[in-house]
Amino acid sequence: MNYFYVLNGKKLKQAFIIAIAVVFAIGIIYSERENISVFSQNEPAAIYSVQTDKKVIALTFDISWGDVRTEPILKILEDKGVKKATFFLSSPWAKDHPEVVSRIVKGGWEIGSHGHKHVNYSSLNTDEEIRTQIKTAHQILSEVTGQTPTLLRLPNGDFDKRVLRIADELNYSVIQWDTDSQDWLNKGVDTIINRVVTKAHPGDIVLLHASDSSKQTHEALPVIIDQLRAKGYEFVTVGEMLKQTQVENKAQVEDQTMKSIK
């Protein structure tokens, strides 16, 4: 009987150690949750925000249809002196509205791809179909804008491992968002403002729309800009934000290297 209790005591001790290890691991995962992708770190991943101490924020606008809402939004950005923002354009829309695209380009705002057909690319049957959608959009946008887009926001924000891999092979960075204004739901100007301003954080990527389906964005935008500025935020493009982060990370690595040498 004594041997029986000693054996179970050992098992209980092992179970206790395992439980402590599991809790410790969960703590690490929780503390590093912003750095975790749903996929392996060795695979391409979508970018939702960037880690930085600087109060920079990227306003991004998706456009896939309509010719009414874009102009007022561009006018607001001009009037407010917001020279840095990123527009993700679907290629059919860009092809049908070259004059508006030209205004975006001349305004100095960044242009990214919003794909070709507005469908979920993860639902396409073959890799070649996905590749064709991205490449077709790339060709049209390059011709209309005179630029070579390298940022991609997929239609409906939909992707899987396969889509990310193919986008990476075509030299695109897939850009998502950390703050969703939900302006396309048209829940009210104050709701849009509050969602953006209260959720904003350094390195944030904000999702807005300049398609005709979003009827209140142009009303909410001036207040969003004013309130974010009052909080000390600087507006940058997604591309600039990514470059700043790369520079910061490089500086951190170099600093750690120098400390190791000393």
Phi and psi in degrees as GROMACS dihedral restraints (atoms count N, CA, C in turn):
[ dihedral_restraints ]
;  ai    aj    ak    al  type     phi  dphi    fc
    3     4     5     6     1   -59.5    20    10
    4     5     6     7     1   -42.1    20    10
    6     7     8     9     1   -61.6    20    10
    7     8     9    10     1   -36.0    20    10
    9    10    11    12     1   -61.2    20    10
   10    11    12    13     1   -44.4    20    10
   12    13    14    15     1   -70.9    20    10
   13    14    15    16     1   -35.7    20    10
   15    16    17    18     1   -63.1    20    10
   16    17    18    19     1   -42.5    20    10
   18    19    20    21     1   -63.1    20    10
   19    20    21    22     1   -44.9    20    10
   21    22    23    24     1   -70.8    20    10
   22    23    24    25     1   -29.9    20    10
   24    25    26    27     1   -62.8    20    10
   25    26    27    28     1   -40.0    20    10
   27    28    29    30     1   -64.7    20    10
   28    29    30    31     1   -42.0    20    10
   30    31    32    33     1   -64.6    20    10
   31    32    33    34     1   -40.4    20    10
   33    34    35    36     1   -63.2    20    10
   34    35    36    37     1   -38.9    20    10
   36    37    38    39     1   -64.8    20    10
   37    38    39    40     1   -42.8    20    10
   39    40    41    42     1   -63.1    20    10
   40    41    42    43     1   -42.8    20    10
   42    43    44    45     1   -63.4    20    10
   43    44    45    46     1   -38.9    20    10
   45    46    47    48     1   -63.9    20    10
   46    47    48    49     1   -43.8    20    10
   48    49    50    51     1   -62.9    20    10
   49    50    51    52     1   -42.7    20    10
   51    52    53    54     1   -62.9    20    10
   52    53    54    55     1   -42.4    20    10
   54    55    56    57     1   -61.9    20    10
   55    56    57    58     1   -42.9    20    10
   57    58    59    60     1   -61.3    20    10
   58    59    60    61     1   -41.7    20    10
   60    61    62    63     1   -63.4    20    10
   61    62    63    64     1   -41.3    20    10
   63    64    65    66     1   -63.9    20    10
   64    65    66    67     1   -45.5    20    10
   66    67    68    69     1   -61.2    20    10
   67    68    69    70     1   -41.7    20    10
   69    70    71    72     1   -61.9    20    10
   70    71    72    73     1   -43.1    20    10
   72    73    74    75     1   -64.7    20    10
   73    74    75    76     1   -41.5    20    10
   75    76    77    78     1   -62.7    20    10
   76    77    78    79     1   -38.8    20    10
   78    79    80    81     1   -61.6    20    10
   79    80    81    82     1   -41.3    20    10
   81    82    83    84     1   -64.7    20    10
   82    83    84    85     1   -44.9    20    10
   84    85    86    87     1   -60.6    20    10
   85    86    87    88     1   -42.5    20    10
   87    88    89    90     1   -64.4    20    10
   88    89    90    91     1   -44.1    20    10
   90    91    92    93     1   -68.1    20    10
   91    92    93    94     1   -26.0    20    10
   93    94    95    96     1  -107.1    20    10
   94    95    96    97     1    21.2    20    10
   96    97    98    99     1   -60.5    20    10
   97    98    99   100     1   -29.8    20    10
   99   100   101   102     1   -71.4    20    10
  100   101   102   103     1   -18.3    20    10
  102   103   104   105     1   -95.9    20    10
  103   104   105   106     1    -1.4    20    10
  105   106   107   108     1   -94.9    20    10
  106   107   108   109     1   131.2    20    10
  108   109   110   111     1   -99.5    20    10
  109   110   111   112     1   156.5    20    10
  111   112   113   114     1   -71.2    20    10
  112   113   114   115     1   -11.8    20    10
  114   115   116   117     1  -115.5    20    10
  115   116   117   118     1   173.0    20    10
  117   118   119   120     1   -62.6    20    10
  118   119   120   121     1   146.6    20    10
  120   121   122   123     1   -65.8    20    10
  121   122   123   124     1   -17.8    20    10
  123   124   125   126     1   -85.4    20    10
  124   125   126   127     1    -3.2    20    10
  126   127   128   129     1  -109.3    20    10
  127   128   129   130     1   157.0    20    10
  129   130   131   132     1   -58.6    20    10
  130   131   132   133     1   143.7    20    10
  132   133   134   135     1  -134.0    20    10
  133   134   135   136     1   153.0    20    10
  135   136   137   138     1   -78.0    20    10
  136   137   138   139     1   151.6    20    10
  138   139   140   141     1  -105.6    20    10
  139   140   141   142     1   120.6    20    10
  141   142   143   144     1  -101.0    20    10
  142   143   144   145     1   -32.8    20    10
  144   145   146   147     1  -166.2    20    10
  145   146   147   148     1   175.9    20    10
  147   148   149   150     1  -125.5    20    10
  148   149   150   151     1   150.2    20    10
  150   151   152   153     1   -86.5    20    10
  151   152   153   154     1   119.8    20    10
  153   154   155   156     1  -158.2    20    10
  154   155   156   157     1   151.8    20    10
  156   157   158   159     1   -88.1    20    10
  157   158   159   160     1   -13.7    20    10
  159   160   161   162     1   -77.2    20    10
  160   161   162   163     1   142.2    20    10
  162   163   164   165     1   -84.5    20    10
  163   164   165   166     1    70.7    20    10
  165   166   167   168     1  -112.2    20    10
  166   167   168   169     1   148.1    20    10
  168   169   170   171     1  -146.6    20    10
  169   170   171   172     1   145.0    20    10
  171   172   173   174     1  -113.5    20    10
  172   173   174   175     1   116.7    20    10
  174   175   176   177     1   -85.8    20    10
  175   176   177   178     1   125.7    20    10
  177   178   179   180     1  -124.2    20    10
  178   179   180   181     1   143.3    20    10
  180   181   182   183     1  -127.6    20    10
  181   182   183   184     1   123.5    20    10
  183   184   185   186     1   -92.1    20    10
  184   185   186   187     1   137.1    20    10
  186   187   188   189     1  -133.3    20    10
  187   188   189   190     1   123.4    20    10
  189   190   191   192     1  -130.2    20    10
  190   191   192   193     1   -18.7    20    10
  192   193   194   195     1  -163.1    20    10
  193   194   195   196     1   159.6    20    10
  195   196   197   198     1    97.9    20    10
  196   197   198   199     1   159.7    20    10
  198   199   200   201     1  -135.1    20    10
  199   200   201   202     1    20.7    20    10
  201   202   203   204     1  -107.5    20    10
  202   203   204   205     1   -41.0    20    10
  204   205   206   207     1   -85.1    20    10
  205   206   207   208     1   -25.5    20    10
  207   208   209   210     1   -65.6    20    10
  208   209   210   211     1   -46.5    20    10
  210   211   212   213     1   -57.9    20    10
  211   212   213   214     1   -47.7    20    10
  213   214   215   216     1   -59.9    20    10
  214   215   216   217     1   -36.2    20    10
  216   217   218   219     1   -67.5    20    10
  217   218   219   220     1   -41.9    20    10
  219   220   221   222     1   -63.1    20    10
  220   221   222   223     1   -39.5    20    10
  222   223   224   225     1   -63.4    20    10
  223   224   225   226     1   -40.9    20    10
  225   226   227   228     1   -64.2    20    10
  226   227   228   229     1   -44.6    20    10
  228   229   230   231     1   -60.0    20    10
  229   230   231   232     1   -40.4    20    10
  231   232   233   234     1   -65.6    20    10
  232   233   234   235     1   -49.3    20    10
  234   235   236   237     1   -62.7    20    10
  235   236   237   238     1   -35.0    20    10
  237   238   239   240     1   -87.4    20    10
  238   239   240   241     1    -2.9    20    10
  240   241   242   243     1    69.6    20    10
  241   242   243   244     1    27.8    20    10
  243   244   245   246     1   -89.1    20    10
  244   245   246   247     1    96.7    20    10
  246   247   248   249     1   -90.2    20    10
  247   248   249   250     1    -6.6    20    10
  249   250   251   252     1  -122.3    20    10
  250   251   252   253     1   111.8    20    10
  252   253   254   255     1  -157.8    20    10
  253   254   255   256     1   164.2    20    10
  255   256   257   258     1  -123.7    20    10
  256   257   258   259     1   129.0    20    10
  258   259   260   261     1  -110.6    20    10
  259   260   261   262     1   123.9    20    10
  261   262   263   264     1  -100.1    20    10
  262   263   264   265     1   111.7    20    10
  264   265   266   267     1  -105.8    20    10
  265   266   267   268     1   133.0    20    10
  267   268   269   270     1   -76.3    20    10
  268   269   270   271     1   141.5    20    10
  270   271   272   273     1   -66.7    20    10
  271   272   273   274     1   -35.7    20    10
  273   274   275   276     1   -61.8    20    10
  274   275   276   277     1   -40.6    20    10
  276   277   278   279     1   -64.0    20    10
  277   278   279   280     1   -45.0    20    10
  279   280   281   282     1   -61.0    20    10
  280   281   282   283     1   -39.0    20    10
  282   283   284   285     1   -66.9    20    10
  283   284   285   286     1   -34.4    20    10
  285   286   287   288     1   -84.2    20    10
  286   287   288   289     1   -14.8    20    10
  288   289   290   291     1  -131.1    20    10
  289   290   291   292     1    58.0    20    10
  291   292   293   294     1   -61.7    20    10
  292   293   294   295     1   -30.1    20    10
  294   295   296   297     1   -70.0    20    10
  295   296   297   298     1   -36.7    20    10
  297   298   299   300     1   -71.7    20    10
  298   299   300   301     1   -40.4    20    10
  300   301   302   303     1   -60.6    20    10
  301   302   303   304     1   -41.9    20    10
  303   304   305   306     1   -60.8    20    10
  304   305   306   307     1   -37.0    20    10
  306   307   308   309     1   -68.0    20    10
  307   308   309   310     1   -37.9    20    10
  309   310   311   312     1   -63.7    20    10
  310   311   312   313     1   -43.5    20    10
  312   313   314   315     1   -63.3    20    10
  313   314   315   316     1   -48.1    20    10
  315   316   317   318     1   -64.8    20    10
  316   317   318   319     1   -28.3    20    10
  318   319   320   321     1   -73.8    20    10
  319   320   321   322     1   -10.2    20    10
  321   322   323   324     1    84.3    20    10
  322   323   324   325     1     7.1    20    10
  324   325   326   327     1   -78.5    20    10
  325   326   327   328     1   152.5    20    10
  327   328   329   330     1   -79.8    20    10
  328   329   330   331     1   144.6    20    10
  330   331   332   333     1  -119.1    20    10
  331   332   333   334     1   129.9    20    10
  333   334   335   336     1  -121.6    20    10
  334   335   336   337     1   170.9    20    10
  336   337   338   339     1   -91.7    20    10
  337   338   339   340     1   138.6    20    10
  339   340   341   342     1  -112.8    20    10
  340   341   342   343     1    22.4    20    10
  342   343   344   345     1    80.7    20    10
  343   344   345   346     1  -173.8    20    10
  345   346   347   348     1  -102.5    20    10
  346   347   348   349     1   -91.6    20    10
  348   349   350   351     1   -68.6    20    10
  349   350   351   352     1   140.2    20    10
  351   352   353   354     1   -87.0    20    10
  352   353   354   355     1    73.2    20    10
  354   355   356   357     1  -132.3    20    10
  355   356   357   358     1   163.8    20    10
  357   358   359   360     1   -75.2    20    10
  358   359   360   361     1   113.7    20    10
  360   361   362   363     1   -67.4    20    10
  361   362   363   364     1   -25.5    20    10
  363   364   365   366     1   -67.2    20    10
  364   365   366   367     1   -18.2    20    10
  366   367   368   369     1   -87.7    20    10
  367   368   369   370     1    -9.1    20    10
  369   370   371   372     1   -70.6    20    10
  370   371   372   373     1   144.1    20    10
  372   373   374   375     1   -72.4    20    10
  373   374   375   376     1   -38.8    20    10
  375   376   377   378     1  -122.1    20    10
  376   377   378   379     1   158.4    20    10
  378   379   380   381     1   -60.0    20    10
  379   380   381   382     1   -37.0    20    10
  381   382   383   384     1   -65.7    20    10
  382   383   384   385     1   -33.8    20    10
  384   385   386   387     1   -64.8    20    10
  385   386   387   388     1   -42.3    20    10
  387   388   389   390     1   -64.3    20    10
  388   389   390   391     1   -45.8    20    10
  390   391   392   393     1   -60.3    20    10
  391   392   393   394     1   -40.0    20    10
  393   394   395   396     1   -64.5    20    10
  394   395   396   397     1   -40.9    20    10
  396   397   398   399     1   -61.5    20    10
  397   398   399   400     1   -46.3    20    10
  399   400   401   402     1   -69.4    20    10
  400   401   402   403     1   -42.6    20    10
  402   403   404   405     1   -69.1    20    10
  403   404   405   406     1   -38.4    20    10
  405   406   407   408     1   -62.8    20    10
  406   407   408   409     1   -45.8    20    10
  408   409   410   411     1   -61.9    20    10
  409   410   411   412     1   -41.4    20    10
  411   412   413   414     1   -59.8    20    10
  412   413   414   415     1   -45.0    20    10
  414   415   416   417     1   -64.7    20    10
  415   416   417   418     1   -46.1    20    10
  417   418   419   420     1   -65.5    20    10
  418   419   420   421     1   -46.3    20    10
  420   421   422   423     1   -64.8    20    10
  421   422   423   424     1   -36.9    20    10
  423   424   425   426     1   -63.7    20    10
  424   425   426   427     1   -39.3    20    10
  426   427   428   429     1   -70.7    20    10
  427   428   429   430     1   -42.9    20    10
  429   430   431   432     1   -74.8    20    10
  430   431   432   433     1   -37.4    20    10
  432   433   434   435     1   -95.1    20    10
  433   434   435   436     1   -22.1    20    10
  435   436   437   438     1    75.2    20    10
  436   437   438   439     1    12.0    20    10
  438   439   440   441     1  -122.0    20    10
  439   440   441   442     1   167.9    20    10
  441   442   443   444     1  -112.8    20    10
  442   443   444   445     1   100.6    20    10
  444   445   446   447     1   -66.8    20    10
  445   446   447   448     1   143.3    20    10
  447   448   449   450     1  -127.1    20    10
  448   449   450   451     1    -3.3    20    10
  450   451   452   453     1  -108.2    20    10
  451   452   453   454     1   137.8    20    10
  453   454   455   456     1  -131.3    20    10
  454   455   456   457     1   123.4    20    10
  456   457   458   459     1  -111.1    20    10
  457   458   459   460     1   115.9    20    10
  459   460   461   462     1   -71.9    20    10
  460   461   462   463     1   148.2    20    10
  462   463   464   465     1   -53.4    20    10
  463   464   465   466     1   132.4    20    10
  465   466   467   468     1    63.8    20    10
  466   467   468   469     1     9.6    20    10
  468   469   470   471     1    65.6    20    10
  469   470   471   472     1    22.2    20    10
  471   472   473   474     1   -92.3    20    10
  472   473   474   475     1   133.9    20    10
  474   475   476   477     1  -162.5    20    10
  475   476   477   478     1   166.5    20    10
  477   478   479   480     1  -141.4    20    10
  478   479   480   481     1  -173.5    20    10
  480   481   482   483     1   -57.6    20    10
  481   482   483   484     1   -40.2    20    10
  483   484   485   486     1   -63.5    20    10
  484   485   486   487     1   -45.8    20    10
  486   487   488   489     1   -62.7    20    10
  487   488   489   490     1   -43.7    20    10
  489   490   491   492     1   -61.9    20    10
  490   491   492   493     1   -41.0    20    10
  492   493   494   495     1   -63.2    20    10
  493   494   495   496     1   -46.4    20    10
  495   496   497   498     1   -67.0    20    10
  496   497   498   499     1   -41.2    20    10
  498   499   500   501     1   -59.8    20    10
  499   500   501   502     1   -41.8    20    10
  501   502   503   504     1   -64.7    20    10
  502   503   504   505     1   -40.1    20    10
  504   505   506   507     1   -63.0    20    10
  505   506   507   508     1   -29.1    20    10
  507   508   509   510     1   -94.1    20    10
  508   509   510   511     1    15.7    20    10
  510   511   512   513     1    65.2    20    10
  511   512   513   514     1    35.2    20    10
  513   514   515   516     1  -110.0    20    10
  514   515   516   517     1   142.7    20    10
  516   517   518   519     1   -98.7    20    10
  517   518   519   520     1   126.6    20    10
  519   520   521   522     1   -84.5    20    10
  520   521   522   523     1   122.9    20    10
  522   523   524   525     1  -111.5    20    10
  523   524   525   526     1   120.7    20    10
  525   526   527   528     1  -102.2    20    10
  526   527   528   529     1  -139.1    20    10
  528   529   530   531     1  -158.4    20    10
  529   530   531   532     1   154.7    20    10
  531   532   533   534     1  -104.3    20    10
  532   533   534   535     1   -29.2    20    10
  534   535   536   537     1  -116.9    20    10
  535   536   537   538     1   118.0    20    10
  537   538   539   540     1  -101.6    20    10
  538   539   540   541     1   116.0    20    10
  540   541   542   543     1   -69.5    20    10
  541   542   543   544     1   -22.2    20    10
  543   544   545   546     1    54.4    20    10
  544   545   546   547     1    31.3    20    10
  546   547   548   549     1   -63.7    20    10
  547   548   549   550     1   -26.9    20    10
  549   550   551   552     1   -68.1    20    10
  550   551   552   553     1   -15.6    20    10
  552   553   554   555     1   -83.7    20    10
  553   554   555   556     1   -13.1    20    10
  555   556   557   558     1    52.2    20    10
  556   557   558   559     1    51.5    20    10
  558   559   560   561     1   -84.8    20    10
  559   560   561   562     1    -4.5    20    10
  561   562   563   564     1   127.4    20    10
  562   563   564   565     1   146.2    20    10
  564   565   566   567     1   -60.0    20    10
  565   566   567   568     1   -46.2    20    10
  567   568   569   570     1   -62.8    20    10
  568   569   570   571     1   -36.4    20    10
  570   571   572   573     1   -64.0    20    10
  571   572   573   574     1   -43.2    20    10
  573   574   575   576     1   -63.0    20    10
  574   575   576   577     1   -46.6    20    10
  576   577   578   579     1   -59.3    20    10
  577   578   579   580     1   -50.0    20    10
  579   580   581   582     1   -63.5    20    10
  580   581   582   583     1   -39.3    20    10
  582   583   584   585     1   -61.6    20    10
  583   584   585   586     1   -42.6    20    10
  585   586   587   588     1   -73.9    20    10
  586   587   588   589     1   -51.2    20    10
  588   589   590   591     1   -67.2    20    10
  589   590   591   592     1   -39.6    20    10
  591   592   593   594     1   -75.9    20    10
  592   593   594   595     1   -27.4    20    10
  594   595   596   597     1   -93.4    20    10
  595   596   597   598     1   -13.0    20    10
  597   598   599   600     1   -59.6    20    10
  598   599   600   601     1   143.7    20    10
  600   601   602   603     1  -153.6    20    10
  601   602   603   604     1   161.6    20    10
  603   604   605   606     1   -56.1    20    10
  604   605   606   607     1   132.4    20    10
  606   607   608   609     1    82.7    20    10
  607   608   609   610     1    11.1    20    10
  609   610   611   612     1   -76.3    20    10
  610   611   612   613     1   145.2    20    10
  612   613   614   615     1  -113.5    20    10
  613   614   615   616     1   120.5    20    10
  615   616   617   618     1  -103.9    20    10
  616   617   618   619     1   130.5    20    10
  618   619   620   621     1   -92.5    20    10
  619   620   621   622     1   119.9    20    10
  621   622   623   624     1  -131.7    20    10
  622   623   624   625     1   170.8    20    10
  624   625   626   627     1  -131.9    20    10
  625   626   627   628     1   147.8    20    10
  627   628   629   630     1  -123.3    20    10
  628   629   630   631     1    22.4    20    10
  630   631   632   633     1   -86.4    20    10
  631   632   633   634     1   162.9    20    10
  633   634   635   636     1   -66.2    20    10
  634   635   636   637     1   -19.6    20    10
  636   637   638   639     1   -68.5    20    10
  637   638   639   640     1   -22.8    20    10
  639   640   641   642     1   -96.1    20    10
  640   641   642   643     1    98.2    20    10
  642   643   644   645     1   -90.8    20    10
  643   644   645   646     1    -8.2    20    10
  645   646   647   648     1  -118.9    20    10
  646   647   648   649     1    -2.7    20    10
  648   649   650   651     1   -59.4    20    10
  649   650   651   652     1   -43.3    20    10
  651   652   653   654     1   -66.8    20    10
  652   653   654   655     1   -22.9    20    10
  654   655   656   657     1   -82.0    20    10
  655   656   657   658     1   -34.9    20    10
  657   658   659   660     1   -79.8    20    10
  658   659   660   661     1   -30.0    20    10
  660   661   662   663     1   -57.5    20    10
  661   662   663   664     1   -45.6    20    10
  663   664   665   666     1   -59.0    20    10
  664   665   666   667     1   -40.2    20    10
  666   667   668   669     1   -70.1    20    10
  667   668   669   670     1   -39.2    20    10
  669   670   671   672     1   -59.2    20    10
  670   671   672   673     1   -46.8    20    10
  672   673   674   675     1   -61.0    20    10
  673   674   675   676     1   -48.3    20    10
  675   676   677   678     1   -62.2    20    10
  676   677   678   679     1   -44.4    20    10
  678   679   680   681     1   -71.2    20    10
  679   680   681   682     1   -36.4    20    10
  681   682   683   684     1   -68.1    20    10
  682   683   684   685     1   -39.5    20    10
  684   685   686   687     1   -63.5    20    10
  685   686   687   688     1   -39.1    20    10
  687   688   689   690     1   -63.5    20    10
  688   689   690   691     1   -26.0    20    10
  690   691   692   693     1   -86.7    20    10
  691   692   693   694     1    -0.5    20    10
  693   694   695   696     1    94.0    20    10
  694   695   696   697     1    13.8    20    10
  696   697   698   699     1   -83.4    20    10
  697   698   699   700     1   145.0    20    10
  699   700   701   702     1  -109.9    20    10
  700   701   702   703     1   135.7    20    10
  702   703   704   705     1   -88.2    20    10
  703   704   705   706     1   130.3    20    10
  705   706   707   708     1  -134.6    20    10
  706   707   708   709     1   164.0    20    10
  708   709   710   711     1   -80.2    20    10
  709   710   711   712     1   163.8    20    10
  711   712   713   714     1   -61.6    20    10
  712   713   714   715     1   -42.4    20    10
  714   715   716   717     1   -59.6    20    10
  715   716   717   718     1   -43.3    20    10
  717   718   719   720     1   -64.9    20    10
  718   719   720   721     1   -39.3    20    10
  720   721   722   723     1   -62.8    20    10
  721   722   723   724     1   -42.8    20    10
  723   724   725   726     1   -64.0    20    10
  724   725   726   727     1   -40.2    20    10
  726   727   728   729     1   -67.0    20    10
  727   728   729   730     1   -41.1    20    10
  729   730   731   732     1   -60.4    20    10
  730   731   732   733     1   -41.3    20    10
  732   733   734   735     1   -65.7    20    10
  733   734   735   736     1   -40.5    20    10
  735   736   737   738     1   -62.2    20    10
  736   737   738   739     1   -40.7    20    10
  738   739   740   741     1   -66.0    20    10
  739   740   741   742     1   -44.0    20    10
  741   742   743   744     1   -62.0    20    10
  742   743   744   745     1   -44.0    20    10
  744   745   746   747     1   -63.6    20    10
  745   746   747   748     1   -39.1    20    10
  747   748   749   750     1   -64.5    20    10
  748   749   750   751     1   -42.1    20    10
  750   751   752   753     1   -64.6    20    10
  751   752   753   754     1   -38.7    20    10
  753   754   755   756     1   -64.9    20    10
  754   755   756   757     1   -41.6    20    10
  756   757   758   759     1   -64.3    20    10
  757   758   759   760     1   -43.5    20    10
  759   760   761   762     1   -64.3    20    10
  760   761   762   763     1   -39.1    20    10
  762   763   764   765     1   -64.5    20    10
  763   764   765   766     1   -43.2    20    10
  765   766   767   768     1   -64.4    20    10
  766   767   768   769     1   -36.9    20    10
  768   769   770   771     1   -64.1    20    10
  769   770   771   772     1   -43.5    20    10
  771   772   773   774     1   -64.2    20    10
  772   773   774   775     1   -38.9    20    10
  774   775   776   777     1   -63.9    20    10
  775   776   777   778     1   -36.9    20    10
  777   778   779   780     1   -67.3    20    10
  778   779   780   781     1   -37.6    20    10
  780   781   782   783     1   -66.2    20    10
  781   782   783   784     1   -41.8    20    10
